Amino acid sequence: MEIDIKELKRILKIKRNFEKGLIDIEMIDPKDYEVIRVLYEFEIEEKTEEINDLKNDINDIYSAMENMIDEIENKKEE
């Protein structure tokens, strides 16, 4: 599969202009919009994975904190 760098640059420029509010959706060719939509889906998927990783890390920290509290409480009872 060969990637057309000029075409990719053109579409990324359209995407940046859209994000900056310089153009609106009606100004984007439907074929270009479809490619941009796919790019957004990849970005969202990547961010969702990052968020899930962070949630797991936070849950691990809370579990470790609970274990530490339990250990402290158990030592006080002894």
C-alpha positions in Angstrom: 0.0 0.0 0.0 1.5 3.3 -1.1 0.6 6.5 0.7 0.3 9.7 -1.2 2.1 12.2 1.1 0.7 15.2 -0.8 -2.9 14.0 -0.4 -2.3 13.2 3.3 -0.9 16.7 3.9 -3.9 18.2 2.1 -6.4 16.3 4.2 -4.5 17.1 7.4 -4.6 20.8 6.5 -8.3 20.6 5.9 -8.7 18.9 9.3 -6.6 21.6 11.1 -8.6 24.4 9.4 -11.8 22.7 10.5 -10.6 22.4 14.1 -9.6 26.1 14.1 -13.0 27.1 12.8 -11.6 28.5 9.6 -13.9 26.2 7.5 -17.1 24.4 8.3 -18.3 21.0 7.5 -20.3 22.1 4.4 -17.0 23.3 2.8 -15.4 19.9 3.1 -15.7 17.4 0.2 -17.6 14.3 1.4 -14.7 12.0 0.4 -12.3 14.2 2.5 -14.7 14.3 5.4 -14.8 10.5 5.4 -11.0 10.3 5.8 -11.1 13.0 8.5 -13.8 11.1 10.3 -11.7 8.0 10.3 -8.8 10.0 11.7 -11.0 11.3 14.5 -12.1 7.7 15.2 -8.5 6.6 15.6 -7.8 9.6 17.9 -10.8 8.8 20.0 -9.8 5.1 20.2 -6.3 6.0 21.3 -7.5 8.5 23.9 -10.1 5.9 25.2 -7.2 3.4 25.7 -5.2 6.0 27.5 -8.1 6.8 29.8 -8.7 3.2 30.5 -5.0 2.7 31.3 -5.2 5.7 33.7 -8.3 4.3 35.4 -6.6 1.0 35.9 -3.6 2.7 37.4 -5.8 4.8 39.7 -7.6 1.6 40.8 -4.3 -0.1 41.5 -3.2 2.9 43.7 -6.5 2.9 45.6 -6.2 -0.9 46.2 -2.6 -0.4 47.4 -3.8 2.4 49.8 -6.6 0.2 51.1 -4.2 -2.6 51.7 -1.9 -0.3 53.6 -4.7 1.0 55.7 -5.8 -2.5 56.5 -2.3 -3.5 57.5 -2.1 -0.4 59.8 -5.4 -1.2 61.4 -4.5 -4.9 61.9 -1.2 -3.9 63.6 -3.2 -1.5 65.9 -5.5 -4.4 66.9 -2.5 -6.6 67.9 
